[in-house]
Amino acid sequence: MEEKNRLKTLIILNDPPYGTERSYNGLRLANALSKDGVSEVKVFLMGDAVSCAKRGQQTPNGFYNLERMFKLAARNGVDIGT
């Protein structure tokens, strides 16, 4: 698809990885958009959200793990920056 027709989306995350669902929902949106093959998605982490991409996160069973979500996003071509 031509570059001018690509949907470009920037998602800025500013909340910590756990305690609220804002970062989780932002990553869900990034992953959903990145699957269409048309969108160019970038996620920018600032403030408390930088810890969302920390390796080795230990979360209780049944809770989302943002580290895994970031890995999926990267595989889908999402550009992640801080």
Buried (B, 14 or more C-beta within 10 A) or exposed (E): EEEEEEEEBEBEBBBBBBEEEEBBEBBBBBBEBBEEEEBBBBBBBEEBBBBBBEEEBEEEEEEBBBBEBBEBBBEBEBBBEE
